[in-house]
Amino acid sequence: INPYGKTIGEHDGIYSYTIRQRLGLRFGLNINKLNDNPKQLKRWYVAKKILRTNTIIAAPQGHYSLYRREIIIKNLHLVSDNKDLFIKKISKKPLKLHSRIRHVGELLSSNLSKTKGIIRITLKKPITGISEGQAIVLYQGRKVLGGGVIGF
């Protein structure tokens, strides 16, 4: 479906696609070009997958649904000896730091916080291409604080 809930094509299984993957006939998915709208003529990408209903939400290049600003971190591993103190500290006040997604990705200005047991990164600027299961590494200056696995 498109970001507004309209059916635009069919796929052969949600597990064959990843977030931010380009879509189209050449990539195994025929997307109906609706009303020859110029927005429909752009490249289309997987914005979200809903496993429960086997649904792919596809969006044209540049659409806001392709961007993420908030990331949940699963399996956080900290390098510090004072892990408990660090977790208490971010529970009270977000910590400004930098994060890196993908091993050659840019350093992103971020805030790390913990609320209701959930550890999350909030990026200063939203970015595209963040997928569940990717690694995220946290930095304070040149020092690596730790990292974890991206979840949503």
N, CA, C and O of each residue as an XYZ file, in Angstrom:
608
protein
N       0.854     -1.184      0.000
C       0.000      0.000      0.000
C       0.892      1.237      0.000
O       2.065      1.178      0.370
N       0.310      2.359     -0.423
C       1.068      3.609     -0.331
C       0.916      4.162      1.098
O       0.171      3.585      1.890
N       1.591      5.243      1.439
C       1.522      5.768      2.811
C       0.113      6.195      3.239
O      -0.128      6.413      4.426
N      -0.802      6.315      2.303
C      -2.160      6.763      2.613
C      -3.159      5.614      2.640
O      -4.361      5.842      2.775
N      -2.664      4.359      2.512
C      -3.509      3.187      2.648
C      -4.092      2.638      1.358
O      -4.871      1.686      1.406
N      -3.747      3.200      0.212
C      -4.290      2.733     -1.060
C      -3.410      1.601     -1.615
O      -2.183      1.702     -1.636
N      -4.060      0.533     -2.059
C      -3.326     -0.585     -2.649
C      -2.709     -0.146     -3.978
O      -3.393      0.397     -4.846
N      -1.405     -0.393     -4.120
C      -0.691      0.029     -5.331
C       0.019     -1.136     -6.015
O       0.628     -0.959     -7.071
N      -0.056     -2.322     -5.423
C       0.606     -3.470     -6.038
C       0.531     -4.682     -5.131
O      -0.061     -4.648     -4.053
N       1.153     -5.761     -5.603
C       1.207     -7.004     -4.835
C       2.646     -7.491     -4.776
O       3.442     -7.227     -5.677
N       2.968     -8.204     -3.707
C       4.315     -8.747     -3.549
C       4.211    -10.245     -3.280
O       3.130    -10.772     -3.016
N       5.345    -10.910     -3.350
C       5.357    -12.364     -3.176
C       5.818    -12.806     -1.792
O       6.176    -13.969     -1.608
N       5.816    -11.919     -0.837
C       6.197    -12.266      0.534
C       7.015    -11.173      1.185
O       8.022    -10.724      0.637
N       6.581    -10.752      2.345
C       7.182     -9.616      3.046
C       8.653     -9.856      3.411
O       9.440     -8.914      3.502
N       9.011    -11.129      3.617
C      10.369    -11.430      4.047
C      11.388    -11.269      2.913
O      12.594    -11.324      3.154
N      10.918    -11.074      1.703
C      11.816    -10.873      0.562
C      12.270     -9.425      0.428
O      13.073     -9.109     -0.450
N      11.765     -8.538      1.290
C      12.033     -7.108      1.158
C      12.621     -6.545      2.445
O      12.335     -7.032      3.539
N      13.448     -5.510      2.299
C      14.022     -4.838      3.461
C      13.626     -3.360      3.436
O      13.298     -2.806      2.387
N      13.664     -2.744      4.604
C      13.365     -1.324      4.708
C      14.336     -0.544      3.823
O      15.539     -0.806      3.825
N      13.807      0.403      3.079
C      14.530      1.308      2.179
C      14.943      0.640      0.875
O      15.648      1.244      0.067
N      14.508     -0.609      0.660
C      14.798     -1.279     -0.606
C      14.013     -0.618     -1.731
O      12.836     -0.292     -1.572
N      14.661     -0.430     -2.844
C      13.977      0.143     -3.996
C      12.991     -0.884     -4.546
O      13.268     -2.083     -4.565
N      11.844     -0.394     -4.989
C      10.796     -1.253     -5.505
C      10.509     -0.938     -6.959
O      10.858      0.134     -7.454
N       9.888     -1.855     -7.622
C       9.492     -1.679     -9.007
C       9.520     -3.018     -9.708
O       9.950     -4.016     -9.130
N       9.071     -3.047    -10.933
C       8.975     -4.292    -11.682
C      10.326     -4.993    -11.764
O      10.410     -6.212    -11.612
N      11.370     -4.228    -12.004
C      12.728     -4.789    -12.091
C      13.173     -5.413    -10.767
O      14.058     -6.269    -10.741
N      12.540     -4.967     -9.651
C      12.923     -5.442     -8.325
C      11.867     -6.383     -7.740
O      11.847     -6.609     -6.530
N      10.988     -6.935     -8.586
C      10.046     -7.946     -8.142
C       8.706     -7.446     -7.663
O       7.934     -8.228     -7.107
N       8.394     -6.179     -7.853
C       7.108     -5.648     -7.397
C       6.601     -4.644     -8.417
O       7.271     -3.654     -8.711
N       5.425     -4.899     -8.951
C       4.827     -3.995     -9.924
C       3.978     -2.974     -9.181
O       2.974     -3.330     -8.564
N       4.372     -1.714     -9.235
C       3.632     -0.642     -8.574
C       2.799      0.067     -9.623
O       3.320      0.557    -10.625
N       1.501      0.115     -9.379
C       0.602      0.802    -10.304
C       0.840      2.298    -10.237
O       0.821      2.881     -9.153
N       1.060      2.922    -11.370
C       1.226      4.375    -11.442
C      -0.160      4.991    -11.477
O      -0.845      4.925    -12.498
N      -0.572      5.582    -10.385
C      -1.929      6.091    -10.243
C      -2.068      7.496    -10.809
O      -1.335      8.395    -10.396
N      -2.983      7.708    -11.739
C      -3.357      9.029    -12.268
C      -2.200      9.807    -12.897
O      -2.318     11.020    -13.065
N      -1.111      9.171    -13.243
C       0.054      9.852    -13.819
C       0.498     11.056    -12.996
O       1.018     12.033    -13.536
N       0.291     10.976    -11.701
C       0.726     12.019    -10.773
C       2.260     12.051    -10.776
O       2.882     10.996    -10.651
N       2.890     13.226    -10.914
C       4.356     13.285    -10.930
C       4.998     12.611     -9.710
O       6.086     12.045     -9.822
N       4.336     12.664     -8.544
C       4.889     12.006     -7.358
C       4.924     10.492     -7.549
O       5.793      9.815     -7.000
N       3.986      9.964     -8.322
C       3.928      8.529     -8.559
C       5.054      8.075     -9.496
O       5.374      6.887     -9.530
N       5.657      8.990    -10.252
C       6.658      8.624    -11.231
C       8.068      8.546    -10.645
O       9.005      8.163    -11.346
N       8.228      8.901     -9.378
C       9.524      8.808     -8.724
C       9.835      7.350     -8.402
O       8.982      6.472     -8.535
N      11.052      7.115     -7.982
C      11.426      5.787     -7.496
C      10.682      5.516     -6.196
O      10.461      6.428     -5.399
N      10.297      4.269     -5.986
C       9.561      3.881     -4.777
C      10.428      2.976     -3.922
O      11.240      2.202     -4.430
N      10.238      3.089     -2.595
C      11.033      2.333     -1.635
C      10.132      1.755     -0.549
O       9.026      2.243     -0.318
N      10.622      0.708      0.116
C       9.917      0.144      1.264
C      10.085      1.109      2.428
O      11.209      1.374      2.855
N       8.981      1.636      2.944
C       9.024      2.550      4.085
C       8.806      1.788      5.392
O       9.396      2.124      6.419
N       7.952      0.758      5.349
C       7.609      0.025      6.557
C       7.077     -1.345      6.169
O       6.496     -1.520      5.098
N       7.284     -2.311      7.056
C       6.713     -3.643      6.861
C       5.839     -3.964      8.069
O       6.240     -3.749      9.212
N       4.649     -4.478      7.805
C       3.748     -4.897      8.881
C       3.641     -6.413      8.787
O       2.877     -6.946      7.981
N       4.415     -7.099      9.618
C       4.504     -8.554      9.553
C       3.156     -9.224      9.774
O       2.806    -10.177      9.078
N       2.410     -8.726     10.734
C       1.128     -9.325     11.129
C       0.174     -9.467      9.951
O      -0.569    -10.446      9.872
N       0.185     -8.504      9.038
C      -0.751     -8.516      7.914
C      -0.060     -8.737      6.566
O      -0.702     -8.649      5.519
N       1.251     -9.023      6.586
C       2.017     -9.254      5.355
C       1.906     -8.049      4.409
O       1.760     -8.202      3.196
N       1.980     -6.850      4.998
C       1.795     -5.616      4.242
C       3.107     -4.834      4.140
O       3.843     -4.689      5.116
N       3.371     -4.346      2.954
C       4.497     -3.439      2.727
C       3.915     -2.054      2.475
O       3.025     -1.884      1.643
N       4.427     -1.073      3.201
C       4.064      0.314      2.923
C       5.193      0.889      2.077
O       6.343      0.960      2.511
N       4.843      1.294      0.872
C       5.821      1.826     -0.067
C       5.608      3.325     -0.213
O       4.481      3.815     -0.141
N       6.702      4.045     -0.417
C       6.615      5.504     -0.548
C       7.555      5.980     -1.636
O       8.611      5.388     -1.862
N       7.167      7.059     -2.314
C       8.045      7.602     -3.352
C       9.263      8.287     -2.738
O       9.232      8.741     -1.594
N      10.302      8.347     -3.503
C      11.548      8.996     -3.082
C      11.255     10.366     -2.490
O      10.509     11.156     -3.069
N      11.854     10.648     -1.314
C      11.700     11.943     -0.660
C      10.504     12.045      0.270
O      10.357     13.053      0.962
N       9.644     11.035      0.309
C       8.457     11.082      1.172
C       8.880     11.003      2.643
O       9.829     10.296      2.981
N       8.182     11.722      3.505
C       8.549     11.793      4.924
C       8.525     10.428      5.620
O       9.239     10.243      6.605
N       7.734      9.476      5.143
C       7.656      8.171      5.808
C       8.934      7.346      5.657
O       9.105      6.342      6.349
N       9.820      7.752      4.773
C      11.095      7.054      4.603
C      12.144      7.513      5.620
O      13.199      6.892      5.747
N      11.856      8.592      6.339
C      12.803      9.164      7.292
C      12.502      8.710      8.714
O      11.342      8.522      9.081
N      13.556      8.535      9.515
C      13.412      8.182     10.931
C      14.239      9.157     11.763
O      15.344      9.549     11.388
N      13.675      9.528     12.884
C      14.380     10.392     13.815
C      14.603      9.695     15.152
O      15.535     10.017     15.888
N      13.740      8.745     15.450
C      13.810      8.052     16.735
C      14.145      6.580     16.510
O      13.566      5.919     15.648
N      15.083      6.086     17.299
C      15.555      4.707     17.174
C      15.545      4.070     18.552
O      16.064      4.641     19.511
N      14.962      2.899     18.649
C      15.015      2.131     19.893
C      16.243      1.234     19.809
O      16.506      0.617     18.776
N      16.989      1.167     20.906
C      18.182      0.327     20.943
C      17.882     -0.909     21.784
O      17.503     -0.815     22.952
N      18.062     -2.063     21.159
C      17.917     -3.338     21.855
C      19.315     -3.873     22.148
O      20.267     -3.573     21.427
N      19.430     -4.653     23.193
C      20.692     -5.303     23.542
C      21.844     -4.305     23.655
O      22.922     -4.523     23.102
N      21.603     -3.206     24.378
C      22.648     -2.204     24.561
C      23.830     -2.816     25.299
O      23.674     -3.437     26.351
N      24.996     -2.632     24.735
C      26.229     -3.091     25.373
C      27.117     -1.875     25.572
O      27.475     -1.187     24.616
N      27.471     -1.618     26.836
C      28.317     -0.466     27.156
C      29.724     -0.935     27.470
O      29.920     -1.996     28.063
N      30.702     -0.135     27.067
C      32.102     -0.450     27.310
C      32.492     -0.097     28.747
O      33.416     -0.696     29.297
N      31.810      0.853     29.351
C      32.131      1.368     30.689
C      31.969      0.314     31.783
O      31.157     -0.604     31.671
N      32.766      0.472     32.844
C      32.637     -0.388     34.016
C      31.420     -0.005     34.853
O      30.882     -0.845     35.575
N      30.977      1.254     34.768
C      29.853      1.748     35.570
C      28.553      1.760     34.755
O      27.932      2.811     34.589
N      28.151      0.610     34.258
C      26.973      0.518     33.396
C      25.705      0.943     34.125
O      24.882      1.668     33.566
N      25.543      0.502     35.357
C      24.329      0.833     36.121
C      24.217      2.336     36.351
O      23.134      2.909     36.228
N      25.338      2.972     36.683
C      25.354      4.420     36.904
C      25.018      5.152     35.598
O      24.285      6.141     35.606
N      25.550      4.667     34.496
C      25.287      5.273     33.186
C      23.795      5.186     32.854
O      23.205      6.173     32.412
N      23.187      4.033     33.058
C      21.758      3.844     32.765
C      20.902      4.748     33.659
O      19.919      5.322     33.190
N      21.261      4.880     34.928
C      20.526      5.784     35.828
C      20.633      7.228     35.351
O      19.664      7.985     35.399
N      21.821      7.593     34.895
C      22.071      8.959     34.432
C      21.186      9.305     33.227
O      20.592     10.382     33.191
N      21.093      8.397     32.235
C      20.274      8.695     31.053
C      18.778      8.558     31.343
O      17.952      9.024     30.558
N      18.426      7.928     32.454
C      17.018      7.850     32.846
C      16.530      9.197     33.368
O      15.346      9.517     33.270
N      17.456      9.989     33.926
C      17.099     11.293     34.491
C      17.167     12.413     33.456
O      16.317     13.302     33.433
N      18.183     12.359     32.604
C      18.391     13.439     31.635
C      19.045     12.858     30.380
O      20.024     12.119     30.485
N      18.509     13.186     29.177
C      19.128     12.681     27.939
C      20.593     13.102     27.840
O      20.964     14.198     28.261
N      21.406     12.235     27.290
C      22.828     12.481     27.114
C      23.095     12.833     25.651
O      22.714     12.091     24.747
N      23.752     13.970     25.428
C      24.125     14.362     24.061
C      25.355     13.571     23.662
O      26.333     13.498     24.405
N      25.291     12.980     22.477
C      26.410     12.198     21.964
C      26.293     12.085     20.456
O      25.447     12.736     19.843
N      27.124     11.276     19.869
C      27.040     10.997     18.441
C      26.784      9.506     18.263
O      27.217      8.685     19.072
N      26.084      9.179     17.207
C      25.843      7.773     16.897
C      26.207      7.522     15.446
O      26.212      8.428     14.613
N      26.511      6.263     15.175
C      26.878      5.872     13.808
C      26.094      4.603     13.464
O      26.088      3.627     14.214
N      25.440      4.651     12.315
C      24.725      3.492     11.802
C      25.475      3.064     10.552
O      25.799      3.903      9.711
N      25.752      1.801     10.419
C      26.573      1.250      9.339
C      28.041      1.624      9.602
O      28.325      2.715     10.099
N      28.922      0.767      9.285
C      30.327      0.966      9.654
C      30.991      2.147      8.968
O      32.002      2.640      9.468
N      30.474      2.617      7.856
C      31.056      3.793      7.211
C      30.105      4.984      7.244
O      30.335      5.988      6.570
N      29.039      4.870      8.030
C      28.072      5.958      8.123
C      28.661      7.180      8.812
O      29.668      7.090      9.514
N      28.022      8.314      8.601
C      28.494      9.548      9.233
C      28.138      9.555     10.716
O      27.233      8.843     11.152
N      28.858     10.364     11.479
C      28.518     10.553     12.888
C      27.312     11.476     12.960
O      27.308     12.554     12.365
N      26.296     11.051     13.687
C      25.036     11.782     13.759
C      24.844     12.378     15.142
O      24.957     11.664     16.138
N      24.557     13.666     15.226
C      24.254     14.291     16.513
C      22.990     13.655     17.060
O      21.977     13.566     16.367
N      23.057     13.211     18.319
C      21.968     12.430     18.897
C      21.811     12.707     20.383
O      22.696     13.267     21.030
N      20.662     12.300     20.905
C      20.424     12.275     22.345
C      20.060     10.852     22.734
O      19.248     10.211     22.068
N      20.656     10.358     23.806
C      20.377      9.025     24.320
C      19.565      9.171     25.593
O      19.929      9.936     26.487
N      18.460      8.434     25.674
C      17.614      8.515     26.870
C      17.015      7.151     27.174
O      17.036      6.237     26.349
N      16.481      7.044     28.387
C      15.782      5.823     28.794
C      14.498      6.241     29.486
O      14.527      6.982     30.468
N      13.361      5.761     28.969
C      12.067      6.006     29.600
C      11.261      4.714     29.570
O      11.189      4.028     28.550
N      10.665      4.403     30.698
C       9.834      3.195     30.835
C      10.570      1.951     30.349
O       9.975      1.084     29.708
N      11.852      1.864     30.651
C      12.644      0.694     30.300
C      13.114      0.636     28.867
O      13.784     -0.321     28.479
N      12.780      1.635     28.067
C      13.163      1.638     26.657
C      14.306      2.624     26.450
O      14.209      3.794     26.819
N      15.380      2.137     25.861
C      16.533      2.985     25.562
C      16.385      3.448     24.118
O      16.200      2.650     23.199
N      16.474      4.771     23.950
C      16.245      5.306     22.607
C      17.239      6.407     22.254
O      17.733      7.144     23.107
N      17.502      6.478     20.968
C      18.307      7.546     20.378
C      17.346      8.463     19.636
O      16.485      7.996     18.890
N      17.492      9.760     19.838
C      16.751     10.747     19.061
C      17.781     11.523     18.253
O      18.663     12.178     18.809
N      17.656     11.439     16.949
C      18.598     12.114     16.061
C      18.235     13.584     15.921
O      17.059     13.946     15.927
N      19.251     14.424     15.795
C      19.008     15.851     15.595
C      18.295     16.084     14.265
O      17.391     16.915     14.180
N      18.704     15.343     13.217
C      18.065     15.441     11.902
C      17.620     14.034     11.489
O      18.387     13.080     11.620
N      16.388     13.901     10.993
C      15.943     12.576     10.537
C      16.746     12.115      9.314
O      17.186     12.928      8.501
N      16.927     10.787      9.203
C      17.660     10.221      8.070
C      16.876      9.044      7.493
O      15.958      8.517      8.123
N      17.255      8.651      6.295
C      16.629      7.503      5.643
C      17.511      6.277      5.791
O      18.677      6.376      6.174
N      16.943      5.128      5.484
C      17.722      3.903      5.399
C      17.987      3.193      6.704
O      18.854      2.320      6.751
N      17.281      3.527      7.763
C      17.472      2.839      9.035
C      16.581      1.600      9.046
O      15.373      1.693      8.829
N      17.183      0.448      9.298
C      16.432     -0.805      9.317
C      16.601     -1.508     10.650
O      17.654     -1.440     11.284
N      15.547     -2.179     11.056
C      15.602     -2.989     12.266
C      16.658     -4.068     12.074
O      16.749     -4.692     11.017
N      17.455     -4.274     13.121
C      18.499     -5.288     13.069
C      19.875     -4.738     12.741
O      20.872     -5.437     12.926
N      19.958     -3.500     12.256
C      21.264     -2.891     11.993
C      21.935     -2.550     13.318
O      21.273     -2.417     14.347
N      23.232     -2.415     13.278
C      23.999     -2.025     14.456
C      24.046     -0.506     14.565
O      24.014      0.211     13.565
N      24.123     -0.033     15.817
C      24.329      1.383     16.090
C      25.432      1.481     17.130
O      25.429      0.742     18.114
N      26.370      2.383     16.917
C      27.491      2.582     17.844
C      27.400      3.996     18.390
O      27.118      4.938     17.650
N      27.640      4.141     19.695
C      27.517      5.413     20.393
C      28.897      5.966     20.749
O      29.771      5.238     21.219
N      29.072      7.266     20.516
C      30.358      7.922     20.753
C      30.161      9.171     21.601
O      29.155      9.869     21.479
N      31.126      9.439     22.453
C      31.203     10.721     23.148
C      32.593     11.257     22.828
O      33.602     10.797     23.363
N      32.611     12.244     21.939
C      33.897     12.696     21.402
C      34.487     11.575     20.562
O      33.824     11.052     19.666
N      35.734     11.206     20.847
C      36.375     10.113     20.115
C      36.241      8.778     20.847
O      36.701      7.745     20.362
N      35.606      8.813     22.019
C      35.481      7.627     22.856
C      34.219      6.838     22.496
O      33.127      7.399     22.414
N      34.383      5.542     22.284
C      33.239      4.668     22.041
C      32.606      4.319     23.385
O      33.269      3.802     24.284
N      31.306      4.612     23.503
C      30.576      4.287     24.732
C      30.002      2.885     24.695
O      29.889      2.223     25.727
N      29.639      2.434     23.502
C      29.038      1.123     23.351
C      28.177      1.084     22.109
O      28.349      1.887     21.192
N      27.259      0.153     22.085
C      26.391      0.032     20.925
C      25.286     -0.971     21.177
O      25.152     -1.520     22.271
N      24.508     -1.195     20.153
C      23.404     -2.131     20.270
C      22.782     -2.414     18.918
O      23.356     -2.116     17.870
N      21.601     -2.994     18.965
C      20.868     -3.376     17.762
C      19.660     -2.463     17.614
O      18.961     -2.185     18.588
N      19.419     -1.998     16.394
C      18.293     -1.104     16.134
C      16.991     -1.888     16.123
O      16.882     -2.950     15.511
N      16.005     -1.329     16.820
C      14.651     -1.875     16.817
C      13.662     -0.749     16.589
O      14.050      0.419     16.565
N      12.398     -1.079     16.421
C      11.363     -0.059     16.257
C      10.230     -0.337     17.203
O       9.250      0.406     17.228
